């Protein structure tokens, strides 16, 4: 999830664990702990694209990290804070650390919660930024901050924030199931044979859903809003995996394919080849658009080393997409 959401979650968890003992300091340390796992993004400045993508939400989003660094931070903070309980500070940091990847596991990218085991949890029930999740949570946290640490209202407001946000996460599973059944029915009605289907919410909401459908030689992409009155329409994107040629067996290419869980297409523009990660959809709702959210130029060096250079996004495309998504959300 986005940084603000993780700060709010961390602060609320910190308050729930040590609020009565240390007051607003519990929220402060919880908020700080809630952002620490995302420092893995700094890896992109020190390594290649494929490695940075493969380790993103890896070790720092694991249970092992949560335990290990809760011990470290718990010990450090207990040395100079007036509240000297190592157990209390350990609990605060552990729960602030571990709830971060648990929340991220609901997004499309997912997390390697059980690192070093090669298991990525990605429920794909909520977008990385969702106002319906964050804003109520933030409001109750602010209300809690306005009361003294021993008051019942402070604990009530903080607990309400945690309960409502958790309830919303549970609801997203039901919404995903409803969307999945709609896509499944549409494919059946249109006599489309497919290998597998993958669904996810569109940006900023859980009303409009997107689906990737794999067939033998192509992927179908479609959108469905709970306000739709017309049949779902699927756009066809040929896989073009054959364009990789001998690169199909290249180690870096195989790692990239694994990272995107096999959801990718290849296209050629002039003499350049591009790798498109389908998991996050398109930057446009226009039919047959090739403007994918994550698109990488494939560069082969003289020593046959393959590099992936991310194509920069145009902010104008992003603004137009949000406008188009709002219109599409209201139904077809």
C-alpha positions as CSV (number, residue, x, y, z in Angstrom):
1,X,0.0,0.0,0.0
2,X,1.0,3.7,-0.3
3,X,3.2,5.3,2.4
4,X,0.3,7.3,4.0
5,X,-1.7,4.1,4.6
6,X,1.2,2.2,6.1
7,X,1.9,5.2,8.4
8,X,-1.7,5.2,9.6
9,X,-1.7,1.4,10.1
10,X,1.6,1.5,11.9
11,X,0.5,4.3,14.1
12,X,-2.8,2.6,15.0
13,X,-1.0,-0.7,15.7
14,X,1.5,1.2,17.9
15,X,-1.3,2.8,19.8
16,X,-3.1,-0.5,20.3
17,X,0.1,-2.1,21.7
18,X,1.6,0.6,23.9
19,X,-0.7,3.6,23.8
20,X,-1.7,3.4,27.4
21,X,1.9,3.1,28.5
22,X,3.7,5.8,26.4
23,X,0.8,7.9,24.8
24,X,1.5,9.5,21.4
25,X,5.0,8.1,21.3
26,X,3.4,4.7,20.5
27,X,1.8,6.2,17.4
28,X,5.0,7.9,16.4
29,X,7.2,4.8,16.7
30,X,4.4,2.7,15.1
31,X,4.2,5.1,12.1
32,X,8.0,5.0,11.7
33,X,8.0,1.2,11.8
34,X,5.2,1.1,9.3
35,X,7.3,2.7,6.7
36,X,10.6,0.8,7.3
37,X,9.8,-2.3,5.2
38,X,9.4,-0.2,2.1
39,X,13.0,0.9,2.2
40,X,13.7,-2.0,-0.1
41,X,12.8,0.3,-3.0
42,X,16.3,1.8,-2.5
43,X,17.6,-1.4,-4.1
44,X,16.7,0.0,-7.5
45,X,19.5,2.5,-7.2
46,X,22.2,-0.2,-6.6
47,X,21.2,-3.1,-8.8
48,X,19.6,-4.0,-12.1
49,X,15.9,-3.8,-12.9
50,X,15.2,-7.6,-12.7
51,X,16.9,-8.0,-9.4
52,X,15.2,-4.9,-7.9
53,X,11.8,-6.3,-9.0
54,X,12.5,-9.8,-7.7
55,X,13.5,-8.6,-4.2
56,X,10.8,-5.9,-3.9
57,X,8.5,-6.8,-1.0
58,X,10.9,-9.7,-0.2
59,X,13.0,-10.0,2.9
60,X,11.8,-6.7,4.4
61,X,8.2,-7.9,4.1
62,X,8.8,-11.2,5.8
63,X,8.0,-12.6,9.2
64,X,11.8,-13.2,9.7
65,X,12.5,-9.5,9.2
66,X,9.6,-8.5,11.5
67,X,11.1,-10.7,14.3
68,X,14.7,-9.8,13.8
69,X,14.4,-6.1,13.5
70,X,11.7,-5.9,16.2
71,X,14.4,-7.3,18.5
72,X,17.0,-4.7,17.3
73,X,14.7,-1.7,17.4
74,X,13.0,-2.9,20.6
75,X,16.4,-3.1,22.4
76,X,17.6,0.3,21.1
77,X,14.4,2.2,22.0
78,X,14.2,0.5,25.5
79,X,17.7,1.9,26.2
80,X,16.9,5.6,26.0
81,X,13.1,5.9,26.5
82,X,11.7,6.3,30.0
83,X,9.5,3.3,29.4
84,X,12.2,0.5,29.7
85,X,10.3,-2.6,28.9
86,X,12.0,-4.5,26.0
87,X,9.1,-6.8,25.7
88,X,6.7,-3.8,25.2
89,X,8.8,-2.1,22.5
90,X,9.5,-5.5,20.8
91,X,5.8,-6.1,20.6
92,X,5.1,-2.6,19.2
93,X,7.8,-3.0,16.4
94,X,6.9,-6.6,15.6
95,X,3.2,-5.9,15.1
96,X,3.9,-2.7,13.2
97,X,6.4,-4.5,11.0
98,X,4.3,-7.6,10.3
99,X,1.0,-5.9,9.6
100,X,2.7,-4.0,6.8
101,X,3.3,-7.0,4.6
102,X,0.0,-8.6,5.6
103,X,-1.8,-5.5,4.2
104,X,0.5,-5.5,1.1
105,X,-0.5,-9.1,0.5
106,X,-3.9,-7.9,-0.5
107,X,-2.5,-5.9,-3.4
108,X,-1.5,-7.0,-6.9
109,X,2.2,-7.1,-6.3
110,X,1.8,-9.1,-3.1
111,X,4.6,-9.9,-0.5
112,X,7.0,-12.7,0.3
113,X,5.7,-13.0,3.8
114,X,7.3,-16.4,4.2
115,X,10.7,-15.5,2.8
116,X,13.1,-17.3,2.2
117,X,10.5,-19.7,0.8
118,X,9.6,-18.8,-2.7
119,X,6.0,-18.0,-2.0
120,X,4.4,-14.7,-2.9
121,X,1.1,-13.9,-1.4
122,X,-1.0,-11.7,-3.7
123,X,-4.7,-11.7,-3.0
124,X,-5.3,-8.9,-5.5
125,X,-8.4,-7.6,-3.6
126,X,-7.4,-3.9,-3.2
127,X,-5.5,-1.3,-5.2
128,X,-2.2,0.1,-3.7
129,X,-4.1,3.4,-3.0
130,X,-7.7,3.1,-1.8
131,X,-9.4,6.1,-0.2
132,X,-12.2,3.9,1.2
133,X,-9.6,2.0,3.3
134,X,-7.3,4.9,4.3
135,X,-9.6,7.9,4.9
136,X,-11.9,6.4,7.6
137,X,-8.8,4.8,9.2
138,X,-7.0,8.2,9.3
139,X,-10.1,10.1,10.7
140,X,-10.4,7.7,13.6
141,X,-6.7,7.9,14.3
142,X,-6.8,11.7,14.5
143,X,-9.8,11.5,16.8
144,X,-7.9,9.1,19.0
145,X,-4.9,11.5,19.2
146,X,-7.1,14.2,20.5
147,X,-7.7,12.3,23.8
148,X,-5.4,11.5,26.7
149,X,-3.8,8.1,26.7
150,X,-5.8,6.6,29.5
151,X,-9.3,7.7,28.3
152,X,-11.7,5.1,27.0
153,X,-12.6,7.3,24.0
154,X,-9.0,7.2,22.7
155,X,-8.9,3.4,22.7
156,X,-12.5,3.3,21.3
157,X,-11.6,5.5,18.3
158,X,-8.3,3.6,17.6
159,X,-10.1,0.3,17.8
160,X,-12.9,1.5,15.5
161,X,-10.3,2.5,12.9
162,X,-8.7,-0.9,13.0
163,X,-12.0,-2.8,12.9
164,X,-13.5,-0.8,10.1
165,X,-10.3,-1.0,7.9
166,X,-10.1,-4.8,8.6
167,X,-13.8,-5.2,7.8
168,X,-13.3,-3.4,4.5
169,X,-10.5,-5.8,3.6
170,X,-12.8,-8.7,4.3
171,X,-15.5,-7.2,2.0
172,X,-13.0,-6.8,-0.8
173,X,-12.7,-10.6,-1.0
174,X,-16.4,-10.9,-1.5
175,X,-16.3,-8.1,-4.2
176,X,-13.5,-9.9,-6.0
177,X,-15.5,-13.1,-6.0
178,X,-18.5,-11.3,-7.5
179,X,-16.4,-9.8,-10.2
180,X,-14.7,-13.1,-10.9
181,X,-18.0,-14.8,-11.4
182,X,-19.1,-12.1,-13.8
183,X,-16.0,-12.5,-15.9
184,X,-16.4,-16.3,-15.8
185,X,-20.0,-16.1,-17.0
186,X,-19.1,-13.6,-19.8
187,X,-16.4,-16.0,-21.1
188,X,-18.8,-18.8,-21.1
189,X,-21.5,-16.8,-22.8
190,X,-19.1,-15.7,-25.5
191,X,-17.8,-19.3,-26.0
192,X,-14.2,-18.4,-25.1
193,X,-12.0,-21.2,-24.0
194,X,-9.2,-20.1,-21.6
195,X,-6.4,-21.5,-19.6
196,X,-6.6,-19.2,-16.5
197,X,-8.1,-16.0,-15.3
198,X,-6.7,-13.3,-13.0
199,X,-8.7,-10.4,-11.5
200,X,-7.8,-7.2,-9.7
201,X,-9.5,-3.9,-8.7
202,X,-8.8,-0.8,-10.8
203,X,-7.0,2.2,-9.3
204,X,-8.6,3.9,-6.2
205,X,-11.7,1.7,-5.9
206,X,-13.2,-1.7,-5.6
207,X,-16.2,-1.1,-7.9
208,X,-14.4,-1.4,-11.3
209,X,-12.5,-4.6,-11.8
210,X,-10.1,-5.8,-14.4
211,X,-9.3,-9.3,-15.7
212,X,-6.5,-10.9,-17.6
213,X,-7.5,-14.1,-19.4
214,X,-4.9,-16.4,-20.9
215,X,-5.6,-18.4,-24.0
216,X,-3.3,-20.6,-26.1
217,X,-1.8,-17.7,-28.1
218,X,-3.1,-14.5,-26.7
219,X,-4.3,-12.7,-23.6
220,X,-7.7,-11.1,-23.2
221,X,-8.1,-8.0,-21.1
222,X,-11.5,-6.9,-19.9
223,X,-13.2,-4.5,-17.4
224,X,-16.3,-4.9,-15.3
225,X,-18.1,-2.4,-13.1
226,X,-20.9,-3.4,-10.7
227,X,-22.9,-0.7,-12.4
228,X,-22.6,-2.3,-15.9
229,X,-25.7,-3.0,-17.9
230,X,-24.0,-4.2,-21.1
231,X,-21.9,-7.4,-21.7
232,X,-18.2,-7.4,-20.9
233,X,-16.0,-6.8,-23.9
234,X,-12.5,-8.3,-24.1
235,X,-9.6,-6.9,-26.0
236,X,-7.1,-9.4,-27.6
237,X,-3.4,-9.1,-27.1
238,X,-1.3,-11.7,-28.9
239,X,1.4,-13.2,-26.7
240,X,4.2,-12.8,-29.3
241,X,6.5,-14.8,-27.0
242,X,8.3,-16.2,-30.1
243,X,9.8,-12.7,-30.7
244,X,12.2,-13.4,-27.8
245,X,13.9,-16.0,-30.0
246,X,17.0,-17.4,-28.2
247,X,16.5,-15.1,-25.3
248,X,13.7,-17.4,-24.0
249,X,16.4,-19.4,-22.2
250,X,18.4,-16.3,-21.0
251,X,18.6,-16.3,-17.2
252,X,17.6,-12.7,-16.8
253,X,14.6,-13.1,-19.1
254,X,13.5,-16.2,-17.2
255,X,13.7,-14.2,-13.9
256,X,11.6,-11.4,-15.4
257,X,9.0,-13.9,-16.6
258,X,8.9,-15.5,-13.2
259,X,8.6,-12.1,-11.5
260,X,5.5,-11.2,-13.6
261,X,4.1,-14.7,-13.0
262,X,4.0,-15.4,-16.8
263,X,1.6,-12.6,-17.6
264,X,3.5,-10.8,-20.3
265,X,3.5,-10.0,-24.0
266,X,6.4,-9.0,-26.4
267,X,6.0,-6.3,-29.1
268,X,8.4,-4.8,-31.5
269,X,8.6,-1.0,-32.4
270,X,11.0,-0.2,-35.2
271,X,14.1,-2.3,-34.3
272,X,13.4,-2.3,-30.5
273,X,11.7,-5.1,-28.5
274,X,9.5,-4.5,-25.4
275,X,8.5,-6.6,-22.5
276,X,5.0,-5.8,-21.2
277,X,4.0,-6.8,-17.7
278,X,0.2,-7.5,-17.9
279,X,-0.4,-7.7,-14.1
280,X,-1.0,-4.0,-13.7
281,X,-3.0,-3.4,-16.9
282,X,-2.8,-0.4,-19.2
283,X,-2.4,3.3,-19.0
284,X,-5.4,3.7,-21.3
285,X,-8.9,2.4,-21.7
286,X,-8.7,3.0,-25.5
287,X,-9.2,-0.2,-27.5
288,X,-6.0,-2.1,-28.6
289,X,-3.8,0.2,-26.6
290,X,-0.2,-1.0,-26.1
291,X,0.5,1.5,-23.4
292,X,1.0,-0.8,-20.5
293,X,1.6,0.5,-17.0
294,X,4.9,-1.5,-16.8
295,X,6.7,-1.7,-20.1
296,X,10.4,-2.5,-20.4
297,X,12.7,-2.0,-23.3
298,X,14.9,-5.1,-23.8
299,X,18.5,-4.3,-24.3
300,X,21.1,-6.9,-25.2
301,X,24.7,-5.9,-24.5
302,X,27.7,-7.1,-26.5
303,X,28.4,-9.9,-24.0
304,X,24.8,-11.1,-24.4
305,X,23.8,-9.7,-21.0
306,X,20.1,-8.7,-21.1
307,X,18.9,-5.6,-19.4
308,X,15.4,-4.3,-19.0
309,X,14.9,-0.5,-19.1
310,X,11.5,0.7,-17.8
311,X,9.7,3.0,-20.2
312,X,8.8,6.2,-18.3
313,X,5.2,7.0,-17.9
314,X,3.6,10.2,-19.2
315,X,1.7,12.1,-16.5
316,X,-0.8,13.2,-19.0
317,X,-1.7,9.6,-19.7
318,X,-2.1,9.1,-15.9
319,X,-4.5,12.0,-15.6
320,X,-6.5,10.9,-18.6
321,X,-6.7,7.4,-17.3
322,X,-8.1,8.5,-13.9
323,X,-10.8,10.5,-15.8
324,X,-11.6,7.6,-18.0
325,X,-11.7,5.2,-15.1
326,X,-14.2,7.4,-13.3
327,X,-16.5,7.4,-16.3
328,X,-16.1,3.6,-16.8
329,X,-16.7,3.0,-13.1
330,X,-20.2,4.4,-13.5
331,X,-21.1,1.6,-15.9
332,X,-20.9,0.8,-19.6
